[in-house]
């Protein structure tokens, strides 16, 4: 996406292509209304260039004298639109042929096909939103849970931007005082003023620290965690997966080794997107297929954020159980004792001595599954309040920039505390501001924008 020319008019299909009731072709740019004039015939014969903003009109898309589709046309005039340009949205029938026919006709009459994310890129370049808000659009689109959606919507409203702008404003005040001292060295900063500046920097450092502390939690809600179910054969791994999914996803039999491959699903547990993986319960492979299954299971366990180690409560611990317990001693583990509906003879103490979390369930009868879900959530939240009024960092680019800015502020604090020259402190603050400006998009490179907006779908 190397073209930053905002003078041309762009168009794209803005809804998923396939069979649906309605599909939308979006046009944005200075020629949007004139292009609509050429192809849209309203029922009352009025022209799009004469339509009022935020109005909807019924009519037909025409290719000369041939009707292409019966449509509803929506018009939003600049600057009160998504891109701050004139926007026309053509609501067609949702079939792929109708949508592509209308889009082709729009392009024939003067539009250029939009690049991925170009509508949102124009909203940023035209000053309607900053870069954090532009990135939040993608977070909203990709949200897998209500919590992830909430973070995206809060950032889209500008909550994170407000927090960063507040820090930025505080740094600019400190910088102005330091630069005045540099320009007029005879006017030394008094000890009392120096103490105030130092405290201001310490407060800003604390705000950045809080943002970074929240960032791990924010990324979990945005991207989720991987949870792997493991255990020896026939302890009920597939039954547990089915119980968590509330549907029959895995085949359940009494034959050991039924599951020979990993099975993955994404579920929402207490607002956390959880990619849950059912692994093959095989420790000693008997053939090449089982060998591959074991290798794959071990790879998933190594990469897991959390492991559910499942035991059969109706049997004593076996050598296989003991082997798995030893192999998982360095992983985050929830020990789950299954088959609580049967007589329990398992050596419970040997399990609870090794693992912090232990939950009794019956996967077959779906008993205490809610307690297991609570344990999974607690392992993520770790005592944290599950709803927070603090701005939430969830984007890796933002986290890296805040981390670098915080390092520079720490250096500025050290320099100011040791009464070093104002030039050193001022330079650290300027460099920190540059990192913050990069988050907001006040400073950006072509490569950065290409990287960010190339992740978007065409039409957004």
QUIZIHU-V468260 format. One record per pair of residues at least 24 apart in sequence whose C-alpha atoms are under 6 Angstrom apart, sorted by the first residue. I is the first residue (numbers start at 1). J is the second residue. D is the distance in Angstrom with one decimal. If there is no record, write none. Layout:
I,J,D ; I,J,D
This chain:
1,450,5.5 ; 9,111,5.1 ; 10,111,5.2 ; 10,112,4.7 ; 10,113,5.6 ; 10,114,5.1 ; 11,113,5.2 ; 11,114,5.4 ; 12,113,5.9 ; 12,114,5.7 ; 12,459,4.9 ; 13,459,5.4 ; 14,459,4.1 ; 17,96,6.0 ; 18,95,5.9 ; 18,96,5.6 ; 19,94,5.7 ; 19,95,4.9 ; 20,94,4.5 ; 21,93,5.9 ; 21,94,5.1 ; 22,92,5.7 ; 22,93,4.7 ; 22,94,4.2 ; 23,91,5.8 ; 23,92,5.2 ; 23,93,5.7 ; 23,94,4.2 ; 24,90,5.5 ; 24,91,4.7 ; 25,89,5.7 ; 25,90,5.1 ; 26,88,6.0 ; 26,89,4.5 ; 27,87,5.5 ; 27,88,5.1 ; 28,86,5.7 ; 28,87,4.5 ; 29,85,5.4 ; 29,86,5.5 ; 53,77,5.2 ; 83,122,5.5 ; 83,123,4.1 ; 115,458,5.9 ; 116,454,5.4 ; 116,456,5.3 ; 116,457,5.1 ; 116,458,4.0 ; 117,453,4.9 ; 117,456,4.7 ; 117,457,6.0 ; 117,458,5.8 ; 117,460,5.1 ; 119,460,5.5 ; 130,440,5.6 ; 131,440,5.0 ; 131,441,4.9 ; 132,440,5.7 ; 145,271,5.7 ; 147,271,5.1 ; 148,221,5.2 ; 148,222,5.0 ; 160,391,5.3 ; 175,426,5.9 ; 178,422,5.9 ; 215,393,4.6 ; 215,394,5.5 ; 218,392,5.8 ; 218,393,5.6 ; 218,394,4.4 ; 219,394,4.4 ; 221,272,5.4 ; 224,272,5.9 ; 224,273,4.3 ; 224,274,5.4 ; 225,274,5.1 ; 225,305,6.0 ; 226,274,5.9 ; 226,275,4.8 ; 226,276,6.0 ; 226,304,5.3 ; 226,305,5.3 ; 227,276,4.8 ; 227,304,5.8 ; 227,306,4.8 ; 227,307,5.6 ; 228,276,5.8 ; 228,277,4.7 ; 228,307,4.9 ; 229,278,5.1 ; 229,308,4.7 ; 230,279,5.8 ; 230,309,5.2 ; 231,281,5.7 ; 231,309,5.6 ; 231,310,5.0 ; 232,281,4.7 ; 233,281,4.4 ; 235,311,5.7 ; 235,312,4.9 ; 239,363,5.5 ; 239,364,6.0 ; 240,363,4.9 ; 243,363,6.0 ; 243,366,5.7 ; 260,293,5.6 ; 261,293,5.4 ; 306,332,5.1 ; 306,333,5.8 ; 307,333,4.8 ; 308,333,5.8 ; 308,334,4.9 ; 309,335,5.0 ; 309,336,6.0 ; 310,336,4.9 ; 310,337,6.0 ; 311,337,4.8 ; 311,338,5.8 ; 312,337,6.0 ; 312,338,5.2 ; 313,337,5.4 ; 313,338,5.5 ; 313,339,5.8 ; 313,344,5.2 ; 313,346,5.1 ; 314,342,6.0 ; 314,343,5.6 ; 314,344,4.7 ; 314,345,5.5 ; 315,345,5.7 ; 315,346,5.4 ; 316,345,5.9 ; 316,346,4.3 ; 334,358,6.0 ; 336,360,5.9 ; 338,362,5.3 ; 398,439,5.8 ; 401,435,5.5 ; 405,432,4.3 ; 405,435,5.9 ; 408,432,5.8
